[in-house]
Amino acid sequence: MKLSIQSSRLLIRDFSKNDWEDLHRLYMMPETVKYNPSGYPESESATEKLVAEWSEQPAAAHREEYTVAVIEKAEGGFVGVISLDLGDAKYRKAEIWYKLLPEYWGKGYATEAVSSMLAFGFGTLKLHRIECGCSIHNTGSYRVMEKVGMTREGVKRKVLPLEDGWHDAYIYGILASEFARTGE
């Protein structure tokens, strides 16, 4: 299933192989790597390979990952990446994650992208639950989760291996019934 979602300011679409340079720029920024346990990509070719894999997701017989590009509609600029990774179909749940270029932070773009992906997950995919997590020090990320109606459900202790050591992670979740009540 191909994915293309439009919100007021964003186009959220499947990656094309040509998007690798934009993603590489995002993944090479110290501000965006700070809370990412994956760290920096090994090379440009590693990022190119990753984007090639993501661009093949729509061709899957049973798509389990929706790792997509976030594009600013007015100018067509790359904003970042967001992903909805499905779990076992029996549980009708997924995990969402996102990473945006710093110039888009604090302007509601992450909230808009996450809200759009939640609507897709609960609407089109008929999911029951969507989860997300982040370092307890990543204030911007957990504020986005709270703005979209997610509930902080707990803390996983020392689960994220980051550059400066092991970090605790906040775990957030939202149910389809809760999202429906937010008016999205």
JOVENKA-V179293 format. One record per residue. N is the residue number from 1. NEAR is the number of other C-alpha atoms within 10 Angstrom. D_FIRST is the distance of its C-alpha to the first C-alpha in Angstrom with 2 decimals. Layout:
BEGIN
N	NEAR	D_FIRST
N	NEAR	D_FIRST
END
This chain:
BEGIN
1	12	0.00
2	13	3.79
3	14	6.42
4	11	9.82
5	15	12.47
6	15	16.09
7	13	19.09
8	9	22.70
9	15	23.02
10	22	19.66
11	23	16.47
12	25	13.90
13	19	11.42
14	23	9.87
15	24	12.97
16	15	14.53
17	16	17.24
18	12	19.84
19	17	19.27
20	20	21.18
21	15	24.55
22	17	23.58
23	24	22.17
24	20	25.30
25	12	27.55
26	22	26.00
27	22	26.33
28	16	29.91
29	13	31.28
30	12	33.67
31	12	32.75
32	16	29.09
33	18	30.06
34	16	32.76
35	21	30.68
36	18	28.09
37	15	29.04
38	13	27.23
39	16	29.83
40	17	29.86
41	14	27.86
42	9	30.16
43	11	29.81
44	15	27.91
45	13	26.61
46	13	25.26
47	21	23.26
48	18	22.15
49	14	21.01
50	16	19.13
51	23	17.23
52	17	16.60
53	14	15.06
54	19	12.88
55	21	11.82
56	15	10.67
57	21	8.29
58	18	5.03
59	10	7.08
60	11	7.82
61	8	8.55
62	9	8.42
63	14	6.93
64	16	10.16
65	18	10.42
66	24	9.29
67	25	12.22
68	25	12.35
69	29	15.27
70	27	17.41
71	21	19.17
72	20	22.26
73	16	21.89
74	10	25.60
75	8	26.30
76	11	22.93
77	13	23.96
78	19	22.01
79	27	22.54
80	24	20.87
81	24	18.01
82	22	16.44
83	18	14.42
84	24	13.34
85	18	13.95
86	20	13.64
87	14	16.78
88	9	17.85
89	10	16.05
90	6	19.63
91	11	20.30
92	16	17.22
93	23	17.75
94	24	16.41
95	17	18.22
96	21	17.80
97	16	19.55
98	18	20.26
99	21	22.67
100	21	23.98
101	18	26.67
102	13	30.05
103	8	30.80
104	13	28.15
105	15	29.59
106	11	31.51
107	9	30.12
108	12	27.48
109	20	24.44
110	25	23.39
111	19	24.01
112	18	21.95
113	27	18.94
114	21	19.28
115	20	19.83
116	19	16.69
117	20	14.58
118	25	16.72
119	19	16.14
120	16	12.33
121	24	13.02
122	21	15.75
123	13	14.52
124	9	10.89
125	13	10.79
126	13	14.48
127	20	15.80
128	16	19.57
129	20	20.40
130	24	19.37
131	21	21.81
132	22	22.94
133	22	26.02
134	24	28.23
135	26	31.75
136	17	34.38
137	13	35.61
138	14	32.40
139	10	33.54
140	12	31.09
141	21	28.06
142	21	29.45
143	13	30.59
144	20	27.03
145	24	26.08
146	15	29.11
147	14	28.46
148	19	25.10
149	18	26.91
150	21	26.31
151	18	29.35
152	17	31.04
153	13	31.36
154	12	33.35
155	16	34.13
156	16	33.40
157	13	36.48
158	13	36.48
159	14	32.91
160	18	31.84
161	16	33.58
162	17	34.03
163	14	36.45
164	8	39.22
165	8	38.94
166	14	37.19
167	20	35.76
168	16	35.24
169	20	31.85
170	19	31.28
171	20	28.63
172	21	26.97
173	21	24.93
174	22	23.88
175	18	23.26
176	18	21.27
177	11	24.72
178	14	26.01
179	19	23.20
180	12	23.71
181	9	27.38
182	9	26.90
183	6	26.03
184	10	22.72
END
